[in-house]
Amino acid sequence: MIFPDPITSLPRADIPLPGLKAFLSQAPDHQVLFMEFDQDAEVGDHSHEAQWAVVLAGKLDLTIDGVKHTFTKGDSYYIPAGVVHSAKVYAGYADVTFFDQKDRYAAIED
């Protein structure tokens, strides 16, 4: 686990992707997710409000508006609101992601 106790003590985000552990910090007008994958996952084409992330570990192939990018540790990326994107996430990937949307994901109820 890459994240310390204050992060892993946050509510888990309800995101149905294999091997994903995602911790949710909720604000009145946005969300911050701390995500870690222990197996490969694919995310199909979709769009939503603006998203920004910084990669903490591993590798991500992200296609944004038809252009493929590869991001690794230390990289950051930005997806403007409404832009179609998809991803291939590799096992060992971790990031911190900001969503300019207060209700992108729900917390898992314990």
Biopython code that builds the backbone (N, CA, C, O; Angstrom):
import numpy as np
from Bio.PDB.StructureBuilder import StructureBuilder

atoms = [
    (1, "MET", "N", (0.861, -1.185, 0.000)),
    (1, "MET", "CA", (0.000, 0.000, 0.000)),
    (1, "MET", "C", (0.899, 1.236, 0.000)),
    (1, "MET", "O", (1.805, 1.361, 0.823)),
    (2, "ILE", "N", (0.636, 2.128, -0.921)),
    (2, "ILE", "CA", (1.442, 3.336, -1.074)),
    (2, "ILE", "C", (0.980, 4.465, -0.140)),
    (2, "ILE", "O", (1.763, 5.350, 0.203)),
    (3, "PHE", "N", (-0.294, 4.428, 0.267)),
    (3, "PHE", "CA", (-0.858, 5.534, 1.026)),
    (3, "PHE", "C", (-0.788, 5.285, 2.535)),
    (3, "PHE", "O", (-0.936, 4.146, 2.979)),
    (4, "PRO", "N", (-0.561, 6.345, 3.330)),
    (4, "PRO", "CA", (-0.502, 6.219, 4.793)),
    (4, "PRO", "C", (-1.906, 6.175, 5.411)),
    (4, "PRO", "O", (-2.909, 6.393, 4.731)),
    (5, "ASP", "N", (-1.948, 5.889, 6.703)),
    (5, "ASP", "CA", (-3.210, 5.763, 7.441)),
    (5, "ASP", "C", (-4.198, 6.912, 7.248)),
    (5, "ASP", "O", (-5.386, 6.643, 7.072)),
    (6, "PRO", "N", (-3.774, 8.179, 7.271)),
    (6, "PRO", "CA", (-4.790, 9.240, 7.104)),
    (6, "PRO", "C", (-5.548, 9.133, 5.777)),
    (6, "PRO", "O", (-6.704, 9.547, 5.690)),
    (7, "ILE", "N", (-4.907, 8.585, 4.753)),
    (7, "ILE", "CA", (-5.579, 8.398, 3.461)),
    (7, "ILE", "C", (-6.420, 7.129, 3.481)),
    (7, "ILE", "O", (-7.582, 7.152, 3.076)),
    (8, "THR", "N", (-5.851, 6.025, 3.947)),
    (8, "THR", "CA", (-6.592, 4.752, 3.941)),
    (8, "THR", "C", (-7.733, 4.746, 4.960)),
    (8, "THR", "O", (-8.569, 3.842, 4.950)),
    (9, "SER", "N", (-7.769, 5.742, 5.828)),
    (9, "SER", "CA", (-8.888, 5.889, 6.763)),
    (9, "SER", "C", (-10.069, 6.626, 6.141)),
    (9, "SER", "O", (-11.154, 6.659, 6.721)),
    (10, "LEU", "N", (-9.865, 7.222, 4.957)),
    (10, "LEU", "CA", (-10.956, 7.882, 4.251)),
    (10, "LEU", "C", (-11.950, 6.832, 3.755)),
    (10, "LEU", "O", (-11.612, 5.652, 3.666)),
    (11, "PRO", "N", (-13.162, 7.252, 3.434)),
    (11, "PRO", "CA", (-14.117, 6.298, 2.861)),
    (11, "PRO", "C", (-13.599, 5.734, 1.537)),
    (11, "PRO", "O", (-12.942, 6.439, 0.771)),
    (12, "ARG", "N", (-13.895, 4.478, 1.274)),
    (12, "ARG", "CA", (-13.562, 3.870, -0.012)),
    (12, "ARG", "C", (-14.553, 4.379, -1.054)),
    (12, "ARG", "O", (-15.737, 4.550, -0.766)),
    (13, "ALA", "N", (-14.059, 4.616, -2.261)),
    (13, "ALA", "CA", (-14.918, 5.045, -3.362)),
    (13, "ALA", "C", (-15.501, 3.824, -4.063)),
    (13, "ALA", "O", (-14.823, 2.810, -4.228)),
    (14, "ASP", "N", (-16.739, 3.927, -4.467)),
    (14, "ASP", "CA", (-17.441, 2.842, -5.152)),
    (14, "ASP", "C", (-17.151, 2.929, -6.649)),
    (14, "ASP", "O", (-17.885, 3.568, -7.404)),
    (15, "ILE", "N", (-16.061, 2.272, -7.063)),
    (15, "ILE", "CA", (-15.639, 2.260, -8.468)),
    (15, "ILE", "C", (-15.423, 0.799, -8.853)),
    (15, "ILE", "O", (-14.482, 0.172, -8.366)),
    (16, "PRO", "N", (-16.266, 0.250, -9.709)),
    (16, "PRO", "CA", (-16.199, -1.175, -10.022)),
    (16, "PRO", "C", (-15.124, -1.525, -11.065)),
    (16, "PRO", "O", (-15.443, -1.899, -12.193)),
    (17, "LEU", "N", (-13.860, -1.400, -10.677)),
    (17, "LEU", "CA", (-12.750, -1.802, -11.540)),
    (17, "LEU", "C", (-11.926, -2.859, -10.814)),
    (17, "LEU", "O", (-11.709, -2.753, -9.607)),
    (18, "PRO", "N", (-11.467, -3.872, -11.535)),
    (18, "PRO", "CA", (-10.703, -4.940, -10.886)),
    (18, "PRO", "C", (-9.402, -4.428, -10.280)),
    (18, "PRO", "O", (-8.674, -3.652, -10.900)),
    (19, "GLY", "N", (-9.124, -4.875, -9.063)),
    (19, "GLY", "CA", (-7.852, -4.566, -8.421)),
    (19, "GLY", "C", (-7.691, -3.147, -7.922)),
    (19, "GLY", "O", (-6.592, -2.763, -7.521)),
    (20, "LEU", "N", (-8.749, -2.355, -7.934)),
    (20, "LEU", "CA", (-8.654, -0.946, -7.535)),
    (20, "LEU", "C", (-9.027, -0.758, -6.073)),
    (20, "LEU", "O", (-10.048, -1.259, -5.601)),
    (21, "LYS", "N", (-8.180, -0.026, -5.371)),
    (21, "LYS", "CA", (-8.519, 0.526, -4.061)),
    (21, "LYS", "C", (-8.494, 2.032, -4.240)),
    (21, "LYS", "O", (-7.475, 2.598, -4.633)),
    (22, "ALA", "N", (-9.611, 2.680, -3.952)),
    (22, "ALA", "CA", (-9.713, 4.124, -4.125)),
    (22, "ALA", "C", (-10.299, 4.734, -2.859)),
    (22, "ALA", "O", (-11.341, 4.298, -2.368)),
    (23, "PHE", "N", (-9.621, 5.740, -2.342)),
    (23, "PHE", "CA", (-10.032, 6.422, -1.120)),
    (23, "PHE", "C", (-10.511, 7.819, -1.489)),
    (23, "PHE", "O", (-9.850, 8.525, -2.251)),
    (24, "LEU", "N", (-11.659, 8.216, -0.949)),
    (24, "LEU", "CA", (-12.378, 9.408, -1.390)),
    (24, "LEU", "C", (-12.327, 10.525, -0.358)),
    (24, "LEU", "O", (-12.717, 10.343, 0.795)),
    (25, "SER", "N", (-11.837, 11.686, -0.791)),
    (25, "SER", "CA", (-11.919, 12.903, 0.005)),
    (25, "SER", "C", (-12.984, 13.779, -0.647)),
    (25, "SER", "O", (-12.825, 14.234, -1.780)),
    (26, "GLN", "N", (-14.066, 14.006, 0.082)),
    (26, "GLN", "CA", (-15.235, 14.697, -0.464)),
    (26, "GLN", "C", (-15.257, 16.152, -0.010)),
    (26, "GLN", "O", (-15.056, 16.448, 1.168)),
    (27, "ALA", "N", (-15.500, 17.053, -0.950)),
    (27, "ALA", "CA", (-15.658, 18.475, -0.658)),
    (27, "ALA", "C", (-17.015, 18.930, -1.203)),
    (27, "ALA", "O", (-17.647, 18.190, -1.957)),
    (28, "PRO", "N", (-17.471, 20.119, -0.841)),
    (28, "PRO", "CA", (-18.779, 20.573, -1.314)),
    (28, "PRO", "C", (-18.882, 20.696, -2.839)),
    (28, "PRO", "O", (-19.971, 20.551, -3.394)),
    (29, "ASP", "N", (-17.754, 20.961, -3.524)),
    (29, "ASP", "CA", (-17.835, 21.175, -4.968)),
    (29, "ASP", "C", (-16.852, 20.348, -5.795)),
    (29, "ASP", "O", (-16.735, 20.568, -7.000)),
    (30, "HIS", "N", (-16.148, 19.407, -5.180)),
    (30, "HIS", "CA", (-15.210, 18.550, -5.916)),
    (30, "HIS", "C", (-14.886, 17.295, -5.106)),
    (30, "HIS", "O", (-15.297, 17.156, -3.954)),
    (31, "GLN", "N", (-14.141, 16.387, -5.736)),
    (31, "GLN", "CA", (-13.666, 15.181, -5.064)),
    (31, "GLN", "C", (-12.190, 14.987, -5.361)),
    (31, "GLN", "O", (-11.709, 15.354, -6.433)),
    (32, "VAL", "N", (-11.470, 14.404, -4.400)),
    (32, "VAL", "CA", (-10.097, 13.986, -4.609)),
    (32, "VAL", "C", (-10.052, 12.499, -4.298)),
    (32, "VAL", "O", (-10.513, 12.054, -3.247)),
    (33, "LEU", "N", (-9.483, 11.733, -5.239)),
    (33, "LEU", "CA", (-9.356, 10.291, -5.073)),
    (33, "LEU", "C", (-7.892, 9.901, -4.997)),
    (33, "LEU", "O", (-7.051, 10.425, -5.726)),
    (34, "PHE", "N", (-7.609, 8.980, -4.110)),
    (34, "PHE", "CA", (-6.288, 8.398, -3.959)),
    (34, "PHE", "C", (-6.443, 6.961, -4.441)),
    (34, "PHE", "O", (-7.049, 6.140, -3.752)),
    (35, "MET", "N", (-5.900, 6.648, -5.623)),
    (35, "MET", "CA", (-6.175, 5.364, -6.264)),
    (35, "MET", "C", (-4.914, 4.518, -6.409)),
    (35, "MET", "O", (-3.821, 5.018, -6.672)),
    (36, "GLU", "N", (-5.119, 3.205, -6.225)),
    (36, "GLU", "CA", (-4.028, 2.246, -6.328)),
    (36, "GLU", "C", (-4.575, 0.954, -6.952)),
    (36, "GLU", "O", (-5.595, 0.427, -6.508)),
    (37, "PHE", "N", (-3.887, 0.454, -7.981)),
    (37, "PHE", "CA", (-4.319, -0.746, -8.702)),
    (37, "PHE", "C", (-3.336, -1.884, -8.458)),
    (37, "PHE", "O", (-2.125, -1.701, -8.576)),
    (38, "ASP", "N", (-3.862, -3.063, -8.118)),
    (38, "ASP", "CA", (-2.966, -4.207, -7.958)),
    (38, "ASP", "C", (-3.113, -5.209, -9.110)),
    (38, "ASP", "O", (-2.520, -6.287, -9.079)),
    (39, "GLN", "N", (-3.910, -4.842, -10.129)),
    (39, "GLN", "CA", (-3.979, -5.616, -11.364)),
    (39, "GLN", "C", (-4.357, -4.686, -12.504)),
    (39, "GLN", "O", (-4.847, -3.579, -12.280)),
    (40, "ASP", "N", (-4.125, -5.146, -13.737)),
    (40, "ASP", "CA", (-4.452, -4.350, -14.910)),
    (40, "ASP", "C", (-5.964, -4.117, -14.985)),
    (40, "ASP", "O", (-6.759, -4.950, -14.551)),
    (41, "ALA", "N", (-6.340, -2.961, -15.547)),
    (41, "ALA", "CA", (-7.755, -2.639, -15.737)),
    (41, "ALA", "C", (-7.907, -1.767, -16.977)),
    (41, "ALA", "O", (-7.001, -1.017, -17.339)),
    (42, "GLU", "N", (-9.054, -1.874, -17.615)),
    (42, "GLU", "CA", (-9.362, -1.030, -18.769)),
    (42, "GLU", "C", (-10.624, -0.234, -18.484)),
    (42, "GLU", "O", (-11.588, -0.744, -17.911)),
    (43, "VAL", "N", (-10.596, 1.031, -18.897)),
    (43, "VAL", "CA", (-11.728, 1.936, -18.732)),
    (43, "VAL", "C", (-12.126, 2.400, -20.130)),
    (43, "VAL", "O", (-11.326, 3.023, -20.828)),
    (44, "GLY", "N", (-13.343, 2.103, -20.535)),
    (44, "GLY", "CA", (-13.815, 2.452, -21.876)),
    (44, "GLY", "C", (-14.062, 3.946, -22.041)),
    (44, "GLY", "O", (-13.966, 4.722, -21.090)),
    (45, "ASP", "N", (-14.381, 4.325, -23.273)),
    (45, "ASP", "CA", (-14.662, 5.721, -23.598)),
    (45, "ASP", "C", (-15.742, 6.291, -22.684)),
    (45, "ASP", "O", (-16.778, 5.665, -22.458)),
    (46, "HIS", "N", (-15.483, 7.485, -22.165)),
    (46, "HIS", "CA", (-16.457, 8.191, -21.338)),
    (46, "HIS", "C", (-16.028, 9.651, -21.217)),
    (46, "HIS", "O", (-14.938, 10.022, -21.653)),
    (47, "SER", "N", (-16.879, 10.469, -20.629)),
    (47, "SER", "CA", (-16.544, 11.870, -20.368)),
    (47, "SER", "C", (-17.271, 12.310, -19.095)),
    (47, "SER", "O", (-18.226, 11.674, -18.649)),
    (48, "HIS", "N", (-16.796, 13.397, -18.537)),
    (48, "HIS", "CA", (-17.364, 13.955, -17.303)),
    (48, "HIS", "C", (-16.768, 15.342, -17.116)),
    (48, "HIS", "O", (-16.176, 15.893, -18.044)),
    (49, "GLU", "N", (-16.919, 15.908, -15.934)),
    (49, "GLU", "CA", (-16.327, 17.211, -15.652)),
    (49, "GLU", "C", (-14.793, 17.098, -15.664)),
    (49, "GLU", "O", (-14.256, 15.997, -15.784)),
    (50, "ALA", "N", (-14.099, 18.217, -15.542)),
    (50, "ALA", "CA", (-12.636, 18.244, -15.637)),
    (50, "ALA", "C", (-11.979, 17.329, -14.604)),
    (50, "ALA", "O", (-12.480, 17.141, -13.496)),
    (51, "GLN", "N", (-10.841, 16.770, -15.011)),
    (51, "GLN", "CA", (-10.078, 15.846, -14.172)),
    (51, "GLN", "C", (-8.594, 16.189, -14.298)),
    (51, "GLN", "O", (-8.098, 16.430, -15.398)),
    (52, "TRP", "N", (-7.894, 16.208, -13.171)),
    (52, "TRP", "CA", (-6.437, 16.403, -13.144)),
    (52, "TRP", "C", (-5.851, 15.370, -12.203)),
    (52, "TRP", "O", (-6.440, 15.073, -11.164)),
    (53, "ALA", "N", (-4.683, 14.812, -12.558)),
    (53, "ALA", "CA", (-4.063, 13.810, -11.692)),
    (53, "ALA", "C", (-2.555, 13.905, -11.752)),
    (53, "ALA", "O", (-1.980, 14.403, -12.720)),
    (54, "VAL", "N", (-1.927, 13.417, -10.696)),
    (54, "VAL", "CA", (-0.478, 13.248, -10.654)),
    (54, "VAL", "C", (-0.210, 11.775, -10.375)),
    (54, "VAL", "O", (-0.799, 11.183, -9.470)),
    (55, "VAL", "N", (0.692, 11.189, -11.172)),
    (55, "VAL", "CA", (1.011, 9.764, -11.069)),
    (55, "VAL", "C", (2.066, 9.565, -9.986)),
    (55, "VAL", "O", (3.120, 10.200, -10.009)),
    (56, "LEU", "N", (1.774, 8.682, -9.045)),
    (56, "LEU", "CA", (2.690, 8.391, -7.945)),
    (56, "LEU", "C", (3.547, 7.164, -8.215)),
    (56, "LEU", "O", (4.676, 7.072, -7.734)),
    (57, "ALA", "N", (3.009, 6.217, -8.987)),
    (57, "ALA", "CA", (3.733, 4.970, -9.281)),
    (57, "ALA", "C", (3.113, 4.315, -10.506)),
    (57, "ALA", "O", (1.943, 4.546, -10.812)),
    (58, "GLY", "N", (3.889, 3.503, -11.204)),
    (58, "GLY", "CA", (3.371, 2.677, -12.283)),
    (58, "GLY", "C", (3.182, 3.397, -13.602)),
    (58, "GLY", "O", (3.815, 4.415, -13.882)),
    (59, "LYS", "N", (2.277, 2.827, -14.414)),
    (59, "LYS", "CA", (2.090, 3.269, -15.799)),
    (59, "LYS", "C", (0.616, 3.296, -16.163)),
    (59, "LYS", "O", (-0.163, 2.437, -15.748)),
    (60, "LEU", "N", (0.250, 4.301, -16.949)),
    (60, "LEU", "CA", (-1.116, 4.501, -17.433)),
    (60, "LEU", "C", (-1.054, 4.892, -18.904)),
    (60, "LEU", "O", (-0.341, 5.828, -19.267)),
    (61, "ASP", "N", (-1.801, 4.177, -19.759)),
    (61, "ASP", "CA", (-2.014, 4.610, -21.141)),
    (61, "ASP", "C", (-3.369, 5.283, -21.174)),
    (61, "ASP", "O", (-4.385, 4.662, -20.861)),
    (62, "LEU", "N", (-3.389, 6.542, -21.551)),
    (62, "LEU", "CA", (-4.610, 7.340, -21.523)),
    (62, "LEU", "C", (-4.832, 7.949, -22.902)),
    (62, "LEU", "O", (-3.972, 8.663, -23.418)),
    (63, "THR", "N", (-5.979, 7.667, -23.489)),
    (63, "THR", "CA", (-6.345, 8.256, -24.772)),
    (63, "THR", "C", (-7.320, 9.393, -24.489)),
    (63, "THR", "O", (-8.420, 9.177, -23.979)),
    (64, "ILE", "N", (-6.894, 10.605, -24.829)),
    (64, "ILE", "CA", (-7.677, 11.808, -24.580)),
    (64, "ILE", "C", (-8.031, 12.436, -25.919)),
    (64, "ILE", "O", (-7.144, 12.852, -26.664)),
    (65, "ASP", "N", (-9.317, 12.507, -26.226)),
    (65, "ASP", "CA", (-9.788, 13.093, -27.478)),
    (65, "ASP", "C", (-9.083, 12.459, -28.681)),
    (65, "ASP", "O", (-8.702, 13.148, -29.627)),
    (66, "GLY", "N", (-8.916, 11.119, -28.626)),
    (66, "GLY", "CA", (-8.338, 10.368, -29.732)),
    (66, "GLY", "C", (-6.820, 10.305, -29.771)),
    (66, "GLY", "O", (-6.263, 9.647, -30.650)),
    (67, "VAL", "N", (-6.131, 10.970, -28.847)),
    (67, "VAL", "CA", (-4.668, 10.988, -28.825)),
    (67, "VAL", "C", (-4.171, 10.160, -27.640)),
    (67, "VAL", "O", (-4.521, 10.428, -26.491)),
    (68, "LYS", "N", (-3.337, 9.137, -27.942)),
    (68, "LYS", "CA", (-2.837, 8.262, -26.881)),
    (68, "LYS", "C", (-1.605, 8.870, -26.223)),
    (68, "LYS", "O", (-0.699, 9.364, -26.895)),
    (69, "HIS", "N", (-1.592, 8.821, -24.881)),
    (69, "HIS", "CA", (-0.476, 9.295, -24.063)),
    (69, "HIS", "C", (-0.116, 8.190, -23.084)),
    (69, "HIS", "O", (-0.975, 7.403, -22.687)),
    (70, "THR", "N", (1.155, 8.129, -22.694)),
    (70, "THR", "CA", (1.587, 7.229, -21.639)),
    (70, "THR", "C", (2.142, 8.071, -20.502)),
    (70, "THR", "O", (2.980, 8.947, -20.719)),
    (71, "PHE", "N", (1.670, 7.803, -19.289)),
    (71, "PHE", "CA", (2.096, 8.549, -18.111)),
    (71, "PHE", "C", (2.716, 7.589, -17.103)),
    (71, "PHE", "O", (2.234, 6.472, -16.917)),
    (72, "THR", "N", (3.791, 8.036, -16.453)),
    (72, "THR", "CA", (4.479, 7.258, -15.431)),
    (72, "THR", "C", (4.776, 8.155, -14.234)),
    (72, "THR", "O", (4.450, 9.342, -14.239)),
    (73, "LYS", "N", (5.390, 7.582, -13.219)),
    (73, "LYS", "CA", (5.673, 8.280, -11.963)),
    (73, "LYS", "C", (6.206, 9.692, -12.197)),
    (73, "LYS", "O", (7.147, 9.901, -12.963)),
    (74, "GLY", "N", (5.584, 10.649, -11.520)),
    (74, "GLY", "CA", (5.997, 12.048, -11.615)),
    (74, "GLY", "C", (5.259, 12.852, -12.666)),
    (74, "GLY", "O", (5.301, 14.082, -12.643)),
    (75, "ASP", "N", (4.576, 12.174, -13.599)),
    (75, "ASP", "CA", (3.807, 12.876, -14.629)),
    (75, "ASP", "C", (2.469, 13.341, -14.064)),
    (75, "ASP", "O", (1.975, 12.811, -13.069)),
    (76, "SER", "N", (1.906, 14.332, -14.716)),
    (76, "SER", "CA", (0.540, 14.739, -14.417)),
    (76, "SER", "C", (-0.211, 14.863, -15.732)),
    (76, "SER", "O", (0.391, 15.000, -16.797)),
    (77, "TYR", "N", (-1.531, 14.813, -15.644)),
    (77, "TYR", "CA", (-2.348, 14.984, -16.843)),
    (77, "TYR", "C", (-3.610, 15.757, -16.484)),
    (77, "TYR", "O", (-4.028, 15.822, -15.328)),
    (78, "TYR", "N", (-4.200, 16.342, -17.528)),
    (78, "TYR", "CA", (-5.434, 17.109, -17.373)),
    (78, "TYR", "C", (-6.381, 16.719, -18.491)),
    (78, "TYR", "O", (-5.984, 16.643, -19.654)),
    (79, "ILE", "N", (-7.637, 16.472, -18.137)),
    (79, "ILE", "CA", (-8.687, 16.182, -19.110)),
    (79, "ILE", "C", (-9.767, 17.243, -18.934)),
    (79, "ILE", "O", (-10.419, 17.288, -17.891)),
    (80, "PRO", "N", (-9.966, 18.092, -19.931)),
    (80, "PRO", "CA", (-10.999, 19.124, -19.819)),
    (80, "PRO", "C", (-12.410, 18.520, -19.728)),
    (80, "PRO", "O", (-12.635, 17.385, -20.148)),
    (81, "ALA", "N", (-13.320, 19.266, -19.193)),
    (81, "ALA", "CA", (-14.712, 18.831, -19.062)),
    (81, "ALA", "C", (-15.281, 18.443, -20.418)),
    (81, "ALA", "O", (-15.084, 19.143, -21.410)),
    (82, "GLY", "N", (-15.992, 17.316, -20.449)),
    (82, "GLY", "CA", (-16.694, 16.887, -21.642)),
    (82, "GLY", "C", (-15.855, 16.189, -22.691)),
    (82, "GLY", "O", (-16.401, 15.745, -23.701)),
    (83, "VAL", "N", (-14.546, 16.074, -22.495)),
    (83, "VAL", "CA", (-13.672, 15.447, -23.488)),
    (83, "VAL", "C", (-13.696, 13.928, -23.299)),
    (83, "VAL", "O", (-13.502, 13.427, -22.191)),
    (84, "VAL", "N", (-13.936, 13.204, -24.397)),
    (84, "VAL", "CA", (-13.985, 11.745, -24.351)),
    (84, "VAL", "C", (-12.576, 11.189, -24.129)),
    (84, "VAL", "O", (-11.610, 11.635, -24.748)),
    (85, "HIS", "N", (-12.485, 10.211, -23.238)),
    (85, "HIS", "CA", (-11.193, 9.587, -22.937)),
    (85, "HIS", "C", (-11.399, 8.139, -22.499)),
    (85, "HIS", "O", (-12.496, 7.742, -22.106)),
    (86, "SER", "N", (-10.317, 7.358, -22.577)),
    (86, "SER", "CA", (-10.322, 5.962, -22.141)),
    (86, "SER", "C", (-8.940, 5.655, -21.589)),
    (86, "SER", "O", (-8.003, 6.429, -21.786)),
    (87, "ALA", "N", (-8.806, 4.516, -20.890)),
    (87, "ALA", "CA", (-7.528, 4.227, -20.248)),
    (87, "ALA", "C", (-7.239, 2.740, -20.170)),
    (87, "ALA", "O", (-8.145, 1.910, -20.097)),
    (88, "LYS", "N", (-5.957, 2.431, -20.187)),
    (88, "LYS", "CA", (-5.431, 1.113, -19.809)),
    (88, "LYS", "C", (-4.539, 1.387, -18.612)),
    (88, "LYS", "O", (-3.541, 2.099, -18.715)),
    (89, "VAL", "N", (-4.912, 0.811, -17.471)),
    (89, "VAL", "CA", (-4.182, 1.003, -16.228)),
    (89, "VAL", "C", (-3.416, -0.284, -15.938)),
    (89, "VAL", "O", (-3.979, -1.376, -16.019)),
    (90, "TYR", "N", (-2.135, -0.159, -15.600)),
    (90, "TYR", "CA", (-1.310, -1.334, -15.347)),
    (90, "TYR", "C", (-1.160, -1.581, -13.846)),
    (90, "TYR", "O", (-1.115, -0.646, -13.047)),
    (91, "ALA", "N", (-1.083, -2.856, -13.487)),
    (91, "ALA", "CA", (-0.886, -3.232, -12.082)),
    (91, "ALA", "C", (0.298, -2.461, -11.521)),
    (91, "ALA", "O", (1.327, -2.327, -12.184)),
    (92, "GLY", "N", (0.156, -1.953, -10.299)),
    (92, "GLY", "CA", (1.210, -1.165, -9.663)),
    (92, "GLY", "C", (1.019, 0.336, -9.833)),
    (92, "GLY", "O", (1.791, 1.127, -9.292)),
    (93, "TYR", "N", (-0.013, 0.731, -10.588)),
    (93, "TYR", "CA", (-0.289, 2.151, -10.812)),
    (93, "TYR", "C", (-0.943, 2.773, -9.575)),
    (93, "TYR", "O", (-1.788, 2.149, -8.933)),
    (94, "ALA", "N", (-0.547, 4.002, -9.249)),
    (94, "ALA", "CA", (-1.176, 4.767, -8.171)),
    (94, "ALA", "C", (-1.166, 6.238, -8.539)),
    (94, "ALA", "O", (-0.221, 6.716, -9.168)),
    (95, "ASP", "N", (-2.209, 6.959, -8.153)),
    (95, "ASP", "CA", (-2.252, 8.395, -8.410)),
    (95, "ASP", "C", (-3.123, 9.113, -7.392)),
    (95, "ASP", "O", (-3.803, 8.498, -6.571)),
    (96, "VAL", "N", (-3.077, 10.426, -7.477)),
    (96, "VAL", "CA", (-4.008, 11.303, -6.777)),
    (96, "VAL", "C", (-4.753, 12.049, -7.875)),
    (96, "VAL", "O", (-4.139, 12.708, -8.714)),
    (97, "THR", "N", (-6.078, 11.942, -7.866)),
    (97, "THR", "CA", (-6.893, 12.517, -8.933)),
    (97, "THR", "C", (-7.909, 13.501, -8.369)),
    (97, "THR", "O", (-8.624, 13.198, -7.414)),
    (98, "PHE", "N", (-7.960, 14.679, -8.972)),
    (98, "PHE", "CA", (-8.933, 15.720, -8.636)),
    (98, "PHE", "C", (-10.031, 15.699, -9.692)),
    (98, "PHE", "O", (-9.747, 15.755, -10.888)),
    (99, "PHE", "N", (-11.284, 15.619, -9.252)),
    (99, "PHE", "CA", (-12.433, 15.742, -10.145)),
    (99, "PHE", "C", (-13.155, 17.037, -9.815)),
    (99, "PHE", "O", (-13.518, 17.272, -8.663)),
    (100, "ASP", "N", (-13.365, 17.877, -10.818)),
    (100, "ASP", "CA", (-14.088, 19.135, -10.651)),
    (100, "ASP", "C", (-15.593, 18.844, -10.677)),
    (100, "ASP", "O", (-16.353, 19.407, -11.465)),
    (101, "GLN", "N", (-15.979, 17.947, -9.786)),
    (101, "GLN", "CA", (-17.357, 17.450, -9.734)),
    (101, "GLN", "C", (-17.576, 16.889, -8.338)),
    (101, "GLN", "O", (-16.804, 16.048, -7.878)),
    (102, "LYS", "N", (-18.607, 17.340, -7.671)),
    (102, "LYS", "CA", (-18.817, 16.928, -6.287)),
    (102, "LYS", "C", (-19.378, 15.526, -6.135)),
    (102, "LYS", "O", (-19.292, 14.938, -5.058)),
    (103, "ASP", "N", (-19.954, 14.981, -7.206)),
    (103, "ASP", "CA", (-20.634, 13.690, -7.087)),
    (103, "ASP", "C", (-20.181, 12.678, -8.136)),
    (103, "ASP", "O", (-20.971, 11.832, -8.555)),
    (104, "ARG", "N", (-18.932, 12.750, -8.563)),
    (104, "ARG", "CA", (-18.428, 11.801, -9.555)),
    (104, "ARG", "C", (-18.537, 10.375, -9.028)),
    (104, "ARG", "O", (-18.992, 9.483, -9.743)),
    (105, "TYR", "N", (-18.125, 10.155, -7.789)),
    (105, "TYR", "CA", (-18.190, 8.822, -7.180)),
    (105, "TYR", "C", (-18.849, 8.894, -5.815)),
    (105, "TYR", "O", (-18.784, 9.915, -5.131)),
    (106, "ALA", "N", (-19.477, 7.808, -5.433)),
    (106, "ALA", "CA", (-20.084, 7.690, -4.106)),
    (106, "ALA", "C", (-19.142, 6.901, -3.209)),
    (106, "ALA", "O", (-18.305, 6.133, -3.685)),
    (107, "ALA", "N", (-19.290, 7.100, -1.915)),
    (107, "ALA", "CA", (-18.530, 6.313, -0.944)),
    (107, "ALA", "C", (-19.221, 4.967, -0.760)),
    (107, "ALA", "O", (-20.446, 4.866, -0.831)),
    (108, "ILE", "N", (-18.420, 3.947, -0.526)),
    (108, "ILE", "CA", (-18.966, 2.630, -0.201)),
    (108, "ILE", "C", (-19.506, 2.692, 1.221)),
    (108, "ILE", "O", (-18.814, 3.123, 2.144)),
    (109, "GLU", "N", (-20.736, 2.262, 1.380)),
    (109, "GLU", "CA", (-21.343, 2.235, 2.706)),
    (109, "GLU", "C", (-20.836, 1.010, 3.460)),
    (109, "GLU", "O", (-20.872, -0.104, 2.938)),
    (110, "ASP", "N", (-20.370, 1.216, 4.673)),
    (110, "ASP", "CA", (-19.878, 0.089, 5.488)),
    (110, "ASP", "C", (-21.002, -0.630, 6.177)),
    (110, "ASP", "O", (-20.765, -1.598, 6.900)),
]
sb = StructureBuilder()
sb.init_structure("model")
sb.init_model(0)
sb.init_chain("A")
sb.init_seg("    ")
for serial, (resi, resn, name, xyz) in enumerate(atoms, 1):
    if name == "N":
        sb.init_residue(resn, " ", resi, " ")
    sb.init_atom(name, np.array(xyz, "f"), 0.0, 1.0, " ", f" {name:<3s}", serial, name[0])
structure = sb.get_structure()
